[in-house]
Amino acid sequence: MSHERKQMLRRMIAPVLFGIVGTWILVSLGLWQLDRADQKAALIAELEARIFDAPVALPAQLSAEEHRYLPVEVEGRFLPAHVFVLAAQKASGPGFHLVQAFETVEGRRILVERGFLPEAARASLTPEVEEQVRLAGNLHWPRDINQHTPGYDAGRNLLFGRDVSEMAALLDTEEVHLVLRAAAPADPVITPVPVYDVTIPDPHLGYAVQWFLMAVAWLGMTVFFLWRIRAQRD
């Protein structure tokens, strides 16, 4: 073997190792994201099956991770404290979701998302302390806001997105949010908007594709670099 060829091979060792290790790491990250996608899909399927289970009593200790979408049944009365959340429905046009403080017979104060209220009906709504009612729905911890969402409009008692912590602070309740499915007696003006599906971000498949594309690019750059080394020898 000629001296020049030996030098070329020595120059190739580091790029080959760098290329193999880098490609292996990127492919491993892609496979890990695929595994995470499978786990997330299983979790979503489990939660979607839970939505329509028979309702249970409100647990004493609640966790957003453990009790998300849990069907519950509570009895108590609505309190005057409420807030409107900007919303719209195809059939009814613009309007609001009414979120109201609710006191259970055990004395707990929680948030209840009662449903959709058309814009025209808002002016005539005067939530007062009502008689005892029985509610069924799903626990939810939505967060529809981001850094660009306008803040609370105190003049109109209006939020532009749901955030359980903010709503609980405004209405002086626990950070427990019940999305109403049915009420007895029912309110003829407010239309419940029950939870029908799971809204959990599942970006892992997209991340996996990105890692695999980066692995292909890394491998391609390695091959190109090795070609350059060989071309310089020739």
N, C-alpha and C positions, 0 to 999 in steps of 0.2 A: 504494500500500500504506500502510495507516494506521501511525501511530507505535506503537500498542499491538501490532499484528501483528508489526512488525519486532522489538520487544522480546521477544515470545514466541519468535520464530524464533532470536534470539540465545541465549536461555536454553536452547533445545533442542539447540544445536550440541554442547555438551560432553557431555550425556547420550547423544546419538546416537553420537558418536565412542567414548565410553566403552563403550557397549553393543556396538557393532560389533567393537571391538578385543577386548573381553573374551570375546565369543562366539566369535570366530575363534581365540583362544588355547585356549579350552576344547575346541572341536571338533578343533583340531590335536592336542591331547593325547590325545583319544579315538582319533583315527586312528592316532597313534603306538602306542598300546596295542594296537590291532587288528593292526598290523604286528608288534609284539612277540609277540602271541598266535600269529600264523602261524609266526614263527621258532621259538617254543617247541614248537609242534606238530610242525614238521619235525625238531627235535632229538629229541623223544620218539620219533618214528617211527624215526629212525636208530638210537637206542639200543635200542629194542625189537627191531629187526632184528639188532643186534649180539649180543644175549643168547644166541642159539642158533647163532652161528657156531662153526666148529671151534676148539677151544682151542689157544692158543699158549703158548710158554714165558713165564715171568714176566719182564716187562721189567726191565732193570737200574735205570732211572730211572722213577719212577711219579708221575703227576699225577692228582688226583681229577677234574679237568676233562677230561683227555684219555683216561683209562683207565677211567672209570666203566662198570661192567657188562661189561668186557672178559672173555671166556672164557679161562681159563688152565689149564694143567696143571702140577702140581709133584710132585716126588718127595722124600721125606724121612721124618721121624719126628715123632710127637707128643711134646711135652714135658709134664711133670707140671703146669706152671702152667696154671690154667684159671679161669674165672669163669662163674657162672650168670646168665642174664638172664631175668627173669620173663616168662612167655608163656602162651599157652593155645591149644588146638586144639579145634574142635567135636567131633571124634570121640573125643579122648583127655582132654578136660577140662584142668584147670590143670597147668602144668608149667614147664619152663625150656628156653631155648636154651643149649646148651653152646658156649662160645667158648674155644678152647684154643690155647696157643702151639704153633707148628709150626716145626721146623728143616729147611730144605731141604738137599739134598745139596751145594749150593754154600755152605752155612753161614749163610744168611739166616734170621732169626727173624720170622715173620709170624703174624697172627691167622687162625684158621680157625673159622668158625661151622659146627660139625659137624651141627647139626640140633636137633630137638625131643626132649626127655627127659621122660617122664611123671613126675609128682611122686613116685609110689611107687617109681620106679627110682632116684631120686637118692641115697638112703641107701646103696645097694649099689655105687654107682659110685666107683671109685678110679682116676682117670686116672694111669697110670704111663708111663714111657718105653716106647714100643711099637716093634715091628719096623718096618722100612721099608715105607711105603705109597705108593701113587700116588693123587693127588687131582685131580679136575676140578671146576671151579666158576667163579663170576663174581666179579670184584673189585667191591667196594662200599664206600662210605664213608657208612654210615647215621648219622643223628643223631636218635634218637627222643625225646630229652629236651628239657625246657624248664625255666623257672625254678621250676616247681612240682613237678618230678620229685624224689622222695626221693633222697638221696645213697647212695653205696656202703655196703652193710651188710656190714662186715668179719666179723661173727660168723657170718653165713650165706654169706659169699662170694657176695653177691647184688647185682646191678644191676637197676634198675627200667626201664632203657631203654639202648639202644646208643649209645655215643659212641666213635668209633674212637680218639681221642686218649686218653681216659680208660682204655679197655681196654688200649691199647698200654703205657701207663704202669704199669698194674697187673701185666701179664704180661711186661714187659720185652721188647717186640718193636718192629719197625718199625710205622709207622702204615699198615699194609697189611692189609686185611680181605678174606678169601676166603670167600664163601658156598658151601658144599659142594653139589655136584650128585651126584657119585658118588665112591666110594672103592673101591680094590682093595688088600687085602680090605676088605669092608664090615663095619660094626659092626651086629650084630643088635638091639641095644637102642636105639640112637640113630637117629631117622628124619630124613634130610636134608630141609631145607625150601628148595629151590632158588629162585633168582630167576626169576620168570615174567613180571613186568611192571615198568615203570619207575615209580618213585615220586618224581617231581619236581614241586614245586608249580607250578601254572600259573594264577596269579590275573589274568592280563592282560585276559581278556575281561570279568571283573567290574569291573576298573578302567576299562576303556573305557566300559562302561555308566554308571559313576558320572560320568565326565567329560562324557558326552553329556547326562545328566540335569542336571548343573550348568550346561551350556550353555543348555539349555531354560529353566532357572530364571533364569539371568542375562538371557536375552532377554526373558523374561516380566516381570522386574522393570524392565527398561529401558522396555518398552512401558507398564507401569503408571505409571512416573515421568513419561513424556511425556504420558500422559493426565491426570495430576494438573496438569502445567503448563498444559495446554490448558483444563482445567476451571477453574483459577484465573482465567484470562483471561475465560472466559464468566461 
